[in-house]
Amino acid sequence: MDLEDQFQLEHLLFRERWCKVCGEKKNLIEEFYRTRKDKGSVPSSYSYECKECTKKRIVLHRMTSAVLDKWEYPDW
C-alpha cells in the first residue's frame, strides 16, 4: 500500500471553514480575508470571520462625523 494513493491534496488543504460570528460554513479562499502573507494558501493565514461579517462589524462600529464634530481640544 502506497501512502500517496490513500491521500489526495484535497484532504490536506481545507476548502471550507465555519465563520465564528454567523456560524455558517463558507468557502475558505473566496469568503474569508487573508490575514498573513504566506507563501501558498495555508488555512491558518485566513481569518475566522467571513467577509460579510467583517463588513457588518466595520460599518456598525465606524465613527460618525457627529462624534468627530463634538470633539474639542482639551483646555488645560
N, CA, C, O and CB atoms as a CASP TS submission, in Angstrom:
PFRMAT TS
TARGET T0000
AUTHOR 0000-0000-0000
METHOD Language model
MODEL 1
PARENT N/A
ATOM      1  N   MET     1       0.833  -1.189   0.000  1.00  0.00           N
ATOM      2  CA  MET     1       0.000   0.000   0.000  1.00  0.00           C
ATOM      3  C   MET     1       0.878   1.253   0.000  1.00  0.00           C
ATOM      4  O   MET     1       1.790   1.393   0.816  1.00  0.00           O
ATOM      5  CB  MET     1      -0.948  -0.003   1.217  1.00  0.00           C
ATOM      6  N   ASP     2       0.590   2.131  -0.905  1.00  0.00           N
ATOM      7  CA  ASP     2       1.348   3.375  -1.009  1.00  0.00           C
ATOM      8  C   ASP     2       0.569   4.490  -0.327  1.00  0.00           C
ATOM      9  O   ASP     2      -0.645   4.602  -0.500  1.00  0.00           O
ATOM     10  CB  ASP     2       1.637   3.732  -2.494  1.00  0.00           C
ATOM     11  N   LEU     3       1.252   5.295   0.430  1.00  0.00           N
ATOM     12  CA  LEU     3       0.597   6.374   1.169  1.00  0.00           C
ATOM     13  C   LEU     3       0.008   7.422   0.235  1.00  0.00           C
ATOM     14  O   LEU     3      -1.031   8.010   0.537  1.00  0.00           O
ATOM     15  CB  LEU     3       1.582   7.030   2.123  1.00  0.00           C
ATOM     16  N   GLU     4       0.657   7.656  -0.884  1.00  0.00           N
ATOM     17  CA  GLU     4       0.176   8.660  -1.834  1.00  0.00           C
ATOM     18  C   GLU     4      -1.169   8.273  -2.440  1.00  0.00           C
ATOM     19  O   GLU     4      -1.956   9.145  -2.807  1.00  0.00           O
ATOM     20  CB  GLU     4       1.199   8.864  -2.940  1.00  0.00           C
ATOM     21  N   ASP     5      -1.435   6.983  -2.548  1.00  0.00           N
ATOM     22  CA  ASP     5      -2.707   6.527  -3.101  1.00  0.00           C
ATOM     23  C   ASP     5      -3.864   6.759  -2.122  1.00  0.00           C
ATOM     24  O   ASP     5      -5.010   6.918  -2.544  1.00  0.00           O
ATOM     25  CB  ASP     5      -2.619   5.044  -3.465  1.00  0.00           C
ATOM     26  N   GLN     6      -3.570   6.778  -0.838  1.00  0.00           N
ATOM     27  CA  GLN     6      -4.615   6.918   0.160  1.00  0.00           C
ATOM     28  C   GLN     6      -5.052   8.375   0.349  1.00  0.00           C
ATOM     29  O   GLN     6      -6.219   8.644   0.633  1.00  0.00           O
ATOM     30  CB  GLN     6      -4.140   6.350   1.476  1.00  0.00           C
ATOM     31  N   PHE     7      -4.124   9.297   0.193  1.00  0.00           N
ATOM     32  CA  PHE     7      -4.426  10.704   0.431  1.00  0.00           C
ATOM     33  C   PHE     7      -4.302  11.505  -0.852  1.00  0.00           C
ATOM     34  O   PHE     7      -3.425  11.259  -1.680  1.00  0.00           O
ATOM     35  CB  PHE     7      -3.501  11.278   1.502  1.00  0.00           C
ATOM     36  N   GLN     8      -5.184  12.454  -0.995  1.00  0.00           N
ATOM     37  CA  GLN     8      -5.109  13.389  -2.105  1.00  0.00           C
ATOM     38  C   GLN     8      -4.807  14.769  -1.546  1.00  0.00           C
ATOM     39  O   GLN     8      -4.847  14.978  -0.333  1.00  0.00           O
ATOM     40  CB  GLN     8      -6.425  13.394  -2.934  1.00  0.00           C
ATOM     41  N   LEU     9      -4.508  15.699  -2.420  1.00  0.00           N
ATOM     42  CA  LEU     9      -4.191  17.050  -1.992  1.00  0.00           C
ATOM     43  C   LEU     9      -5.388  17.703  -1.310  1.00  0.00           C
ATOM     44  O   LEU     9      -5.205  18.516  -0.404  1.00  0.00           O
ATOM     45  CB  LEU     9      -3.737  17.890  -3.181  1.00  0.00           C
ATOM     46  N   GLU    10      -6.596  17.370  -1.720  1.00  0.00           N
ATOM     47  CA  GLU    10      -7.805  17.949  -1.122  1.00  0.00           C
ATOM     48  C   GLU    10      -7.947  17.582   0.349  1.00  0.00           C
ATOM     49  O   GLU    10      -8.506  18.354   1.128  1.00  0.00           O
ATOM     50  CB  GLU    10      -9.038  17.490  -1.884  1.00  0.00           C
ATOM     51  N   HIS    11      -7.449  16.416   0.734  1.00  0.00           N
ATOM     52  CA  HIS    11      -7.547  16.003   2.126  1.00  0.00           C
ATOM     53  C   HIS    11      -6.633  16.822   3.022  1.00  0.00           C
ATOM     54  O   HIS    11      -6.914  16.982   4.210  1.00  0.00           O
ATOM     55  CB  HIS    11      -7.216  14.532   2.259  1.00  0.00           C
ATOM     56  N   LEU    12      -5.556  17.335   2.477  1.00  0.00           N
ATOM     57  CA  LEU    12      -4.599  18.092   3.265  1.00  0.00           C
ATOM     58  C   LEU    12      -4.934  19.578   3.337  1.00  0.00           C
ATOM     59  O   LEU    12      -4.576  20.244   4.309  1.00  0.00           O
ATOM     60  CB  LEU    12      -3.223  17.912   2.696  1.00  0.00           C
ATOM     61  N   LEU    13      -5.608  20.099   2.334  1.00  0.00           N
ATOM     62  CA  LEU    13      -5.977  21.517   2.308  1.00  0.00           C
ATOM     63  C   LEU    13      -7.432  21.684   2.700  1.00  0.00           C
ATOM     64  O   LEU    13      -8.302  20.968   2.205  1.00  0.00           O
ATOM     65  CB  LEU    13      -5.725  22.125   0.916  1.00  0.00           C
ATOM     66  N   PHE    14      -7.692  22.616   3.574  1.00  0.00           N
ATOM     67  CA  PHE    14      -9.074  22.896   3.950  1.00  0.00           C
ATOM     68  C   PHE    14      -9.702  23.777   2.882  1.00  0.00           C
ATOM     69  O   PHE    14      -9.087  24.735   2.414  1.00  0.00           O
ATOM     70  CB  PHE    14      -9.152  23.576   5.348  1.00  0.00           C
ATOM     71  N   ARG    15     -10.901  23.456   2.509  1.00  0.00           N
ATOM     72  CA  ARG    15     -11.591  24.247   1.499  1.00  0.00           C
ATOM     73  C   ARG    15     -12.734  25.049   2.098  1.00  0.00           C
ATOM     74  O   ARG    15     -13.180  26.034   1.508  1.00  0.00           O
ATOM     75  CB  ARG    15     -12.114  23.348   0.397  1.00  0.00           C
ATOM     76  N   GLU    16     -13.207  24.639   3.256  1.00  0.00           N
ATOM     77  CA  GLU    16     -14.323  25.339   3.899  1.00  0.00           C
ATOM     78  C   GLU    16     -13.982  25.595   5.353  1.00  0.00           C
ATOM     79  O   GLU    16     -13.191  24.877   5.965  1.00  0.00           O
ATOM     80  CB  GLU    16     -15.638  24.525   3.782  1.00  0.00           C
ATOM     81  N   ARG    17     -14.603  26.641   5.892  1.00  0.00           N
ATOM     82  CA  ARG    17     -14.383  26.997   7.294  1.00  0.00           C
ATOM     83  C   ARG    17     -15.684  27.545   7.854  1.00  0.00           C
ATOM     84  O   ARG    17     -16.473  28.160   7.137  1.00  0.00           O
ATOM     85  CB  ARG    17     -13.224  28.038   7.448  1.00  0.00           C
ATOM     86  N   TRP    18     -15.897  27.314   9.140  1.00  0.00           N
ATOM     87  CA  TRP    18     -17.056  27.850   9.829  1.00  0.00           C
ATOM     88  C   TRP    18     -16.732  29.274  10.274  1.00  0.00           C
ATOM     89  O   TRP    18     -15.671  29.515  10.849  1.00  0.00           O
ATOM     90  CB  TRP    18     -17.458  26.955  11.044  1.00  0.00           C
ATOM     91  N   CYS    19     -17.627  30.208  10.015  1.00  0.00           N
ATOM     92  CA  CYS    19     -17.463  31.586  10.479  1.00  0.00           C
ATOM     93  C   CYS    19     -17.771  31.619  11.973  1.00  0.00           C
ATOM     94  O   CYS    19     -18.781  31.071  12.413  1.00  0.00           O
ATOM     95  CB  CYS    19     -18.393  32.577   9.684  1.00  0.00           C
ATOM     96  N   LYS    20     -16.909  32.255  12.746  1.00  0.00           N
ATOM     97  CA  LYS    20     -17.083  32.315  14.199  1.00  0.00           C
ATOM     98  C   LYS    20     -18.209  33.257  14.610  1.00  0.00           C
ATOM     99  O   LYS    20     -18.691  33.181  15.741  1.00  0.00           O
ATOM    100  CB  LYS    20     -15.789  32.752  14.858  1.00  0.00           C
ATOM    101  N   VAL    21     -18.640  34.149  13.706  1.00  0.00           N
ATOM    102  CA  VAL    21     -19.670  35.128  14.054  1.00  0.00           C
ATOM    103  C   VAL    21     -21.062  34.639  13.647  1.00  0.00           C
ATOM    104  O   VAL    21     -21.964  34.564  14.481  1.00  0.00           O
ATOM    105  CB  VAL    21     -19.369  36.474  13.384  1.00  0.00           C
ATOM    106  N   CYS    22     -21.233  34.311  12.375  1.00  0.00           N
ATOM    107  CA  CYS    22     -22.569  33.913  11.898  1.00  0.00           C
ATOM    108  C   CYS    22     -22.785  32.405  11.971  1.00  0.00           C
ATOM    109  O   CYS    22     -23.928  31.950  11.921  1.00  0.00           O
ATOM    110  CB  CYS    22     -22.775  34.385  10.463  1.00  0.00           C
ATOM    111  N   GLY    23     -21.717  31.621  12.088  1.00  0.00           N
ATOM    112  CA  GLY    23     -21.846  30.183  12.233  1.00  0.00           C
ATOM    113  C   GLY    23     -22.116  29.425  10.949  1.00  0.00           C
ATOM    114  O   GLY    23     -22.478  28.249  10.995  1.00  0.00           O
ATOM    115  N   GLU    24     -21.948  30.073   9.798  1.00  0.00           N
ATOM    116  CA  GLU    24     -22.184  29.406   8.526  1.00  0.00           C
ATOM    117  C   GLU    24     -20.884  28.812   7.991  1.00  0.00           C
ATOM    118  O   GLU    24     -19.797  29.330   8.247  1.00  0.00           O
ATOM    119  CB  GLU    24     -22.788  30.387   7.504  1.00  0.00           C
ATOM    120  N   LYS    25     -21.013  27.731   7.255  1.00  0.00           N
ATOM    121  CA  LYS    25     -19.861  27.091   6.633  1.00  0.00           C
ATOM    122  C   LYS    25     -19.690  27.694   5.245  1.00  0.00           C
ATOM    123  O   LYS    25     -20.598  27.630   4.416  1.00  0.00           O
ATOM    124  CB  LYS    25     -20.035  25.532   6.562  1.00  0.00           C
ATOM    125  N   LYS    26     -18.505  28.288   4.993  1.00  0.00           N
ATOM    126  CA  LYS    26     -18.276  29.006   3.739  1.00  0.00           C
ATOM    127  C   LYS    26     -16.948  28.597   3.135  1.00  0.00           C
ATOM    128  O   LYS    26     -16.105  27.983   3.788  1.00  0.00           O
ATOM    129  CB  LYS    26     -18.312  30.524   3.963  1.00  0.00           C
ATOM    130  N   ASN    27     -16.784  28.956   1.862  1.00  0.00           N
ATOM    131  CA  ASN    27     -15.557  28.669   1.138  1.00  0.00           C
ATOM    132  C   ASN    27     -14.415  29.486   1.730  1.00  0.00           C
ATOM    133  O   ASN    27     -14.539  30.699   1.898  1.00  0.00           O
ATOM    134  CB  ASN    27     -15.724  28.970  -0.369  1.00  0.00           C
ATOM    135  N   LEU    28     -13.322  28.835   2.042  1.00  0.00           N
ATOM    136  CA  LEU    28     -12.211  29.480   2.733  1.00  0.00           C
ATOM    137  C   LEU    28     -11.542  30.551   1.876  1.00  0.00           C
ATOM    138  O   LEU    28     -11.292  31.655   2.358  1.00  0.00           O
ATOM    139  CB  LEU    28     -11.187  28.443   3.146  1.00  0.00           C
ATOM    140  N   ILE    29     -11.257  30.249   0.641  1.00  0.00           N
ATOM    141  CA  ILE    29     -10.478  31.155  -0.189  1.00  0.00           C
ATOM    142  C   ILE    29     -11.307  32.339  -0.677  1.00  0.00           C
ATOM    143  O   ILE    29     -10.783  33.450  -0.766  1.00  0.00           O
ATOM    144  CB  ILE    29      -9.903  30.408  -1.373  1.00  0.00           C
ATOM    145  N   GLU    30     -12.572  32.138  -0.992  1.00  0.00           N
ATOM    146  CA  GLU    30     -13.396  33.204  -1.553  1.00  0.00           C
ATOM    147  C   GLU    30     -14.133  34.028  -0.499  1.00  0.00           C
ATOM    148  O   GLU    30     -14.415  35.202  -0.738  1.00  0.00           O
ATOM    149  CB  GLU    30     -14.390  32.617  -2.503  1.00  0.00           C
ATOM    150  N   GLU    31     -14.449  33.458   0.640  1.00  0.00           N
ATOM    151  CA  GLU    31     -15.317  34.114   1.611  1.00  0.00           C
ATOM    152  C   GLU    31     -14.613  34.642   2.858  1.00  0.00           C
ATOM    153  O   GLU    31     -15.259  35.232   3.724  1.00  0.00           O
ATOM    154  CB  GLU    31     -16.369  33.172   2.024  1.00  0.00           C
ATOM    155  N   PHE    32     -13.290  34.438   2.965  1.00  0.00           N
ATOM    156  CA  PHE    32     -12.557  34.900   4.135  1.00  0.00           C
ATOM    157  C   PHE    32     -11.375  35.749   3.697  1.00  0.00           C
ATOM    158  O   PHE    32     -10.769  35.489   2.657  1.00  0.00           O
ATOM    159  CB  PHE    32     -12.084  33.710   4.992  1.00  0.00           C
ATOM    160  N   TYR    33     -11.045  36.769   4.492  1.00  0.00           N
ATOM    161  CA  TYR    33      -9.891  37.609   4.207  1.00  0.00           C
ATOM    162  C   TYR    33      -8.620  36.916   4.664  1.00  0.00           C
ATOM    163  O   TYR    33      -8.621  36.168   5.641  1.00  0.00           O
ATOM    164  CB  TYR    33     -10.031  38.979   4.886  1.00  0.00           C
ATOM    165  N   ARG    34      -7.525  37.177   3.936  1.00  0.00           N
ATOM    166  CA  ARG    34      -6.216  36.680   4.360  1.00  0.00           C
ATOM    167  C   ARG    34      -5.653  37.631   5.390  1.00  0.00           C
ATOM    168  O   ARG    34      -5.731  38.848   5.224  1.00  0.00           O
ATOM    169  CB  ARG    34      -5.244  36.530   3.156  1.00  0.00           C
ATOM    170  N   THR    35      -5.092  37.093   6.441  1.00  0.00           N
ATOM    171  CA  THR    35      -4.532  37.933   7.486  1.00  0.00           C
ATOM    172  C   THR    35      -3.016  37.945   7.468  1.00  0.00           C
ATOM    173  O   THR    35      -2.404  38.848   8.039  1.00  0.00           O
ATOM    174  CB  THR    35      -5.016  37.475   8.826  1.00  0.00           C
ATOM    175  N   ARG    36      -2.397  36.968   6.829  1.00  0.00           N
ATOM    176  CA  ARG    36      -0.942  36.903   6.725  1.00  0.00           C
ATOM    177  C   ARG    36      -0.537  36.684   5.280  1.00  0.00           C
ATOM    178  O   ARG    36      -1.276  36.086   4.498  1.00  0.00           O
ATOM    179  CB  ARG    36      -0.377  35.785   7.619  1.00  0.00           C
ATOM    180  N   LYS    37       0.624  37.165   4.940  1.00  0.00           N
ATOM    181  CA  LYS    37       1.137  36.983   3.587  1.00  0.00           C
ATOM    182  C   LYS    37       2.082  35.796   3.573  1.00  0.00           C
ATOM    183  O   LYS    37       3.301  35.961   3.619  1.00  0.00           O
ATOM    184  CB  LYS    37       1.852  38.262   3.080  1.00  0.00           C
ATOM    185  N   ASP    38       1.516  34.597   3.509  1.00  0.00           N
ATOM    186  CA  ASP    38       2.311  33.380   3.463  1.00  0.00           C
ATOM    187  C   ASP    38       2.532  32.968   2.023  1.00  0.00           C
ATOM    188  O   ASP    38       1.839  33.419   1.111  1.00  0.00           O
ATOM    189  CB  ASP    38       1.633  32.250   4.250  1.00  0.00           C
ATOM    190  N   LYS    39       3.498  32.114   1.843  1.00  0.00           N
ATOM    191  CA  LYS    39       3.702  31.517   0.527  1.00  0.00           C
ATOM    192  C   LYS    39       2.723  30.359   0.406  1.00  0.00           C
ATOM    193  O   LYS    39       2.843  29.373   1.134  1.00  0.00           O
ATOM    194  CB  LYS    39       5.192  31.039   0.323  1.00  0.00           C
ATOM    195  N   GLY    40       1.781  30.457  -0.478  1.00  0.00           N
ATOM    196  CA  GLY    40       0.771  29.413  -0.609  1.00  0.00           C
ATOM    197  C   GLY    40      -0.446  29.740   0.240  1.00  0.00           C
ATOM    198  O   GLY    40      -0.450  30.721   0.984  1.00  0.00           O
ATOM    199  N   SER    41      -1.445  28.939   0.127  1.00  0.00           N
ATOM    200  CA  SER    41      -2.664  29.207   0.885  1.00  0.00           C
ATOM    201  C   SER    41      -2.754  28.251   2.061  1.00  0.00           C
ATOM    202  O   SER    41      -3.348  27.177   1.956  1.00  0.00           O
ATOM    203  CB  SER    41      -3.914  29.081  -0.013  1.00  0.00           C
ATOM    204  N   VAL    42      -2.175  28.636   3.159  1.00  0.00           N
ATOM    205  CA  VAL    42      -2.234  27.871   4.398  1.00  0.00           C
ATOM    206  C   VAL    42      -3.513  28.268   5.120  1.00  0.00           C
ATOM    207  O   VAL    42      -3.803  29.461   5.217  1.00  0.00           O
ATOM    208  CB  VAL    42      -0.967  28.120   5.296  1.00  0.00           C
ATOM    209  N   PRO    43      -4.287  27.323   5.629  1.00  0.00           N
ATOM    210  CA  PRO    43      -5.555  27.681   6.285  1.00  0.00           C
ATOM    211  C   PRO    43      -5.394  28.630   7.464  1.00  0.00           C
ATOM    212  O   PRO    43      -6.309  29.397   7.765  1.00  0.00           O
ATOM    213  CB  PRO    43      -6.245  26.439   6.755  1.00  0.00           C
ATOM    214  N   SER    44      -4.258  28.592   8.129  1.00  0.00           N
ATOM    215  CA  SER    44      -4.074  29.478   9.275  1.00  0.00           C
ATOM    216  C   SER    44      -3.831  30.922   8.870  1.00  0.00           C
ATOM    217  O   SER    44      -3.836  31.803   9.730  1.00  0.00           O
ATOM    218  CB  SER    44      -2.926  28.993  10.116  1.00  0.00           C
ATOM    219  N   SER    45      -3.619  31.191   7.598  1.00  0.00           N
ATOM    220  CA  SER    45      -3.387  32.562   7.166  1.00  0.00           C
ATOM    221  C   SER    45      -4.688  33.284   6.824  1.00  0.00           C
ATOM    222  O   SER    45      -4.653  34.432   6.380  1.00  0.00           O
ATOM    223  CB  SER    45      -2.461  32.576   5.969  1.00  0.00           C
ATOM    224  N   TYR    46      -5.818  32.643   7.019  1.00  0.00           N
ATOM    225  CA  TYR    46      -7.118  33.260   6.771  1.00  0.00           C
ATOM    226  C   TYR    46      -7.808  33.572   8.097  1.00  0.00           C
ATOM    227  O   TYR    46      -7.592  32.885   9.096  1.00  0.00           O
ATOM    228  CB  TYR    46      -8.005  32.337   5.901  1.00  0.00           C
ATOM    229  N   SER    47      -8.628  34.600   8.098  1.00  0.00           N
ATOM    230  CA  SER    47      -9.319  34.996   9.326  1.00  0.00           C
ATOM    231  C   SER    47     -10.421  33.996   9.662  1.00  0.00           C
ATOM    232  O   SER    47     -10.779  33.148   8.844  1.00  0.00           O
ATOM    233  CB  SER    47      -9.908  36.414   9.186  1.00  0.00           C
ATOM    234  N   TYR    48     -10.947  34.109  10.866  1.00  0.00           N
ATOM    235  CA  TYR    48     -12.031  33.225  11.299  1.00  0.00           C
ATOM    236  C   TYR    48     -13.382  33.912  11.181  1.00  0.00           C
ATOM    237  O   TYR    48     -14.408  33.338  11.546  1.00  0.00           O
ATOM    238  CB  TYR    48     -11.803  32.767  12.739  1.00  0.00           C
ATOM    239  N   GLU    49     -13.386  35.127  10.677  1.00  0.00           N
ATOM    240  CA  GLU    49     -14.610  35.902  10.479  1.00  0.00           C
ATOM    241  C   GLU    49     -14.775  36.106   8.980  1.00  0.00           C
ATOM    242  O   GLU    49     -13.849  36.576   8.319  1.00  0.00           O
ATOM    243  CB  GLU    49     -14.562  37.281  11.248  1.00  0.00           C
ATOM    244  N   CYS    50     -15.933  35.764   8.434  1.00  0.00           N
ATOM    245  CA  CYS    50     -16.144  35.862   6.994  1.00  0.00           C
ATOM    246  C   CYS    50     -16.183  37.328   6.549  1.00  0.00           C
ATOM    247  O   CYS    50     -16.292  38.236   7.373  1.00  0.00           O
ATOM    248  CB  CYS    50     -17.447  35.147   6.595  1.00  0.00           C
ATOM    249  N   LYS    51     -16.094  37.538   5.253  1.00  0.00           N
ATOM    250  CA  LYS    51     -16.054  38.898   4.705  1.00  0.00           C
ATOM    251  C   LYS    51     -17.330  39.676   5.010  1.00  0.00           C
ATOM    252  O   LYS    51     -17.272  40.870   5.307  1.00  0.00           O
ATOM    253  CB  LYS    51     -15.832  38.848   3.199  1.00  0.00           C
ATOM    254  N   GLU    52     -18.471  39.014   4.939  1.00  0.00           N
ATOM    255  CA  GLU    52     -19.747  39.698   5.205  1.00  0.00           C
ATOM    256  C   GLU    52     -19.827  40.170   6.650  1.00  0.00           C
ATOM    257  O   GLU    52     -20.237  41.301   6.911  1.00  0.00           O
ATOM    258  CB  GLU    52     -20.931  38.770   4.894  1.00  0.00           C
ATOM    259  N   CYS    53     -19.442  39.321   7.582  1.00  0.00           N
ATOM    260  CA  CYS    53     -19.481  39.691   9.000  1.00  0.00           C
ATOM    261  C   CYS    53     -18.463  40.778   9.311  1.00  0.00           C
ATOM    262  O   CYS    53     -18.713  41.638  10.155  1.00  0.00           O
ATOM    263  CB  CYS    53     -19.223  38.465   9.881  1.00  0.00           C
ATOM    264  N   THR    54     -17.321  40.747   8.641  1.00  0.00           N
ATOM    265  CA  THR    54     -16.317  41.788   8.833  1.00  0.00           C
ATOM    266  C   THR    54     -16.845  43.133   8.366  1.00  0.00           C
ATOM    267  O   THR    54     -16.670  44.141   9.051  1.00  0.00           O
ATOM    268  CB  THR    54     -15.028  41.437   8.087  1.00  0.00           C
ATOM    269  N   LYS    55     -17.486  43.157   7.213  1.00  0.00           N
ATOM    270  CA  LYS    55     -18.051  44.405   6.690  1.00  0.00           C
ATOM    271  C   LYS    55     -19.139  44.943   7.609  1.00  0.00           C
ATOM    272  O   LYS    55     -19.200  46.148   7.853  1.00  0.00           O
ATOM    273  CB  LYS    55     -18.615  44.189   5.282  1.00  0.00           C
ATOM    274  N   LYS    56     -19.997  44.067   8.122  1.00  0.00           N
ATOM    275  CA  LYS    56     -21.054  44.498   9.044  1.00  0.00           C
ATOM    276  C   LYS    56     -20.465  45.075  10.324  1.00  0.00           C
ATOM    277  O   LYS    56     -20.955  46.083  10.833  1.00  0.00           O
ATOM    278  CB  LYS    56     -21.984  43.327   9.379  1.00  0.00           C
ATOM    279  N   ARG    57     -19.412  44.438  10.851  1.00  0.00           N
ATOM    280  CA  ARG    57     -18.774  44.907  12.084  1.00  0.00           C
ATOM    281  C   ARG    57     -18.128  46.276  11.879  1.00  0.00           C
ATOM    282  O   ARG    57     -18.233  47.148  12.741  1.00  0.00           O
ATOM    283  CB  ARG    57     -17.722  43.893  12.564  1.00  0.00           C
ATOM    284  N   ILE    58     -17.463  46.465  10.746  1.00  0.00           N
ATOM    285  CA  ILE    58     -16.799  47.739  10.467  1.00  0.00           C
ATOM    286  C   ILE    58     -17.817  48.863  10.329  1.00  0.00           C
ATOM    287  O   ILE    58     -17.620  49.947  10.879  1.00  0.00           O
ATOM    288  CB  ILE    58     -15.953  47.637   9.193  1.00  0.00           C
ATOM    289  N   VAL    59     -18.894  48.619   9.607  1.00  0.00           N
ATOM    290  CA  VAL    59     -19.925  49.652   9.414  1.00  0.00           C
ATOM    291  C   VAL    59     -20.622  49.972  10.729  1.00  0.00           C
ATOM    292  O   VAL    59     -20.934  51.132  10.996  1.00  0.00           O
ATOM    293  CB  VAL    59     -20.961  49.197   8.367  1.00  0.00           C
ATOM    294  N   LEU    60     -20.868  48.961  11.550  1.00  0.00           N
ATOM    295  CA  LEU    60     -21.560  49.165  12.811  1.00  0.00           C
ATOM    296  C   LEU    60     -20.718  49.976  13.803  1.00  0.00           C
ATOM    297  O   LEU    60     -21.256  50.800  14.542  1.00  0.00           O
ATOM    298  CB  LEU    60     -21.929  47.824  13.419  1.00  0.00           C
ATOM    299  N   HIS    61     -19.417  49.748  13.821  1.00  0.00           N
ATOM    300  CA  HIS    61     -18.549  50.404  14.792  1.00  0.00           C
ATOM    301  C   HIS    61     -17.807  51.625  14.238  1.00  0.00           C
ATOM    302  O   HIS    61     -16.945  52.185  14.916  1.00  0.00           O
ATOM    303  CB  HIS    61     -17.555  49.415  15.308  1.00  0.00           C
ATOM    304  N   ARG    62     -18.130  52.031  13.038  1.00  0.00           N
ATOM    305  CA  ARG    62     -17.463  53.177  12.429  1.00  0.00           C
ATOM    306  C   ARG    62     -17.870  54.459  13.146  1.00  0.00           C
ATOM    307  O   ARG    62     -19.033  54.635  13.507  1.00  0.00           O
ATOM    308  CB  ARG    62     -17.796  53.270  10.926  1.00  0.00           C
ATOM    309  N   MET    63     -16.924  55.333  13.343  1.00  0.00           N
ATOM    310  CA  MET    63     -17.235  56.620  13.979  1.00  0.00           C
ATOM    311  C   MET    63     -18.026  57.483  13.018  1.00  0.00           C
ATOM    312  O   MET    63     -17.725  57.545  11.826  1.00  0.00           O
ATOM    313  CB  MET    63     -15.943  57.352  14.423  1.00  0.00           C
ATOM    314  N   THR    64     -19.015  58.131  13.535  1.00  0.00           N
ATOM    315  CA  THR    64     -19.796  59.035  12.703  1.00  0.00           C
ATOM    316  C   THR    64     -19.166  60.419  12.747  1.00  0.00           C
ATOM    317  O   THR    64     -18.375  60.724  13.640  1.00  0.00           O
ATOM    318  CB  THR    64     -21.274  59.085  13.169  1.00  0.00           C
ATOM    319  N   SER    65     -19.517  61.242  11.789  1.00  0.00           N
ATOM    320  CA  SER    65     -18.956  62.591  11.754  1.00  0.00           C
ATOM    321  C   SER    65     -19.499  63.436  12.906  1.00  0.00           C
ATOM    322  O   SER    65     -18.856  64.408  13.301  1.00  0.00           O
ATOM    323  CB  SER    65     -19.266  63.266  10.408  1.00  0.00           C
ATOM    324  N   ALA    66     -20.676  63.088  13.457  1.00  0.00           N
ATOM    325  CA  ALA    66     -21.238  63.832  14.582  1.00  0.00           C
ATOM    326  C   ALA    66     -20.350  63.691  15.820  1.00  0.00           C
ATOM    327  O   ALA    66     -20.189  64.645  16.581  1.00  0.00           O
ATOM    328  CB  ALA    66     -22.667  63.343  14.891  1.00  0.00           C
ATOM    329  N   VAL    67     -19.787  62.531  16.015  1.00  0.00           N
ATOM    330  CA  VAL    67     -18.895  62.313  17.151  1.00  0.00           C
ATOM    331  C   VAL    67     -17.616  63.113  16.958  1.00  0.00           C
ATOM    332  O   VAL    67     -17.101  63.700  17.909  1.00  0.00           O
ATOM    333  CB  VAL    67     -18.576  60.810  17.321  1.00  0.00           C
ATOM    334  N   LEU    68     -17.106  63.139  15.745  1.00  0.00           N
ATOM    335  CA  LEU    68     -15.878  63.873  15.480  1.00  0.00           C
ATOM    336  C   LEU    68     -16.084  65.387  15.571  1.00  0.00           C
ATOM    337  O   LEU    68     -15.157  66.113  15.930  1.00  0.00           O
ATOM    338  CB  LEU    68     -15.342  63.505  14.108  1.00  0.00           C
ATOM    339  N   ASP    69     -17.286  65.870  15.250  1.00  0.00           N
ATOM    340  CA  ASP    69     -17.571  67.297  15.332  1.00  0.00           C
ATOM    341  C   ASP    69     -17.630  67.778  16.774  1.00  0.00           C
ATOM    342  O   ASP    69     -17.302  68.933  17.047  1.00  0.00           O
ATOM    343  CB  ASP    69     -18.878  67.610  14.630  1.00  0.00           C
ATOM    344  N   LYS    70     -18.039  66.923  17.696  1.00  0.00           N
ATOM    345  CA  LYS    70     -18.178  67.301  19.103  1.00  0.00           C
ATOM    346  C   LYS    70     -16.836  67.330  19.835  1.00  0.00           C
ATOM    347  O   LYS    70     -16.731  67.901  20.921  1.00  0.00           O
ATOM    348  CB  LYS    70     -19.121  66.340  19.805  1.00  0.00           C
ATOM    349  N   TRP    71     -15.821  66.722  19.247  1.00  0.00           N
ATOM    350  CA  TRP    71     -14.534  66.655  19.908  1.00  0.00           C
ATOM    351  C   TRP    71     -13.891  68.030  19.937  1.00  0.00           C
ATOM    352  O   TRP    71     -13.883  68.743  18.933  1.00  0.00           O
ATOM    353  CB  TRP    71     -13.620  65.648  19.212  1.00  0.00           C
ATOM    354  N   GLU    72     -13.359  68.392  21.074  1.00  0.00           N
ATOM    355  CA  GLU    72     -12.672  69.667  21.224  1.00  0.00           C
ATOM    356  C   GLU    72     -11.292  69.424  21.813  1.00  0.00           C
ATOM    357  O   GLU    72     -11.067  68.442  22.520  1.00  0.00           O
ATOM    358  CB  GLU    72     -13.486  70.637  22.114  1.00  0.00           C
ATOM    359  N   TYR    73     -10.387  70.316  21.517  1.00  0.00           N
ATOM    360  CA  TYR    73      -9.053  70.202  22.090  1.00  0.00           C
ATOM    361  C   TYR    73      -9.140  70.515  23.575  1.00  0.00           C
ATOM    362  O   TYR    73      -9.761  71.505  23.963  1.00  0.00           O
ATOM    363  CB  TYR    73      -8.045  71.152  21.376  1.00  0.00           C
ATOM    364  N   PRO    74      -8.533  69.694  24.399  1.00  0.00           N
ATOM    365  CA  PRO    74      -8.649  69.941  25.845  1.00  0.00           C
ATOM    366  C   PRO    74      -8.008  71.285  26.239  1.00  0.00           C
ATOM    367  O   PRO    74      -6.910  71.627  25.801  1.00  0.00           O
ATOM    368  CB  PRO    74      -7.986  68.787  26.636  1.00  0.00           C
ATOM    369  N   ASP    75      -8.721  72.009  27.061  1.00  0.00           N
ATOM    370  CA  ASP    75      -8.250  73.312  27.533  1.00  0.00           C
ATOM    371  C   ASP    75      -7.600  73.109  28.890  1.00  0.00           C
ATOM    372  O   ASP    75      -8.289  72.970  29.901  1.00  0.00           O
ATOM    373  CB  ASP    75      -9.421  74.356  27.616  1.00  0.00           C
ATOM    374  N   TRP    76      -6.289  73.093  28.914  1.00  0.00           N
ATOM    375  CA  TRP    76      -5.572  72.863  30.150  1.00  0.00           C
ATOM    376  C   TRP    76      -5.266  74.160  30.735  1.00  0.00           C
ATOM    377  O   TRP    76      -4.654  74.228  31.801  1.00  0.00           O
ATOM    378  CB  TRP    76      -4.317  72.055  29.954  1.00  0.00           C
TER
END
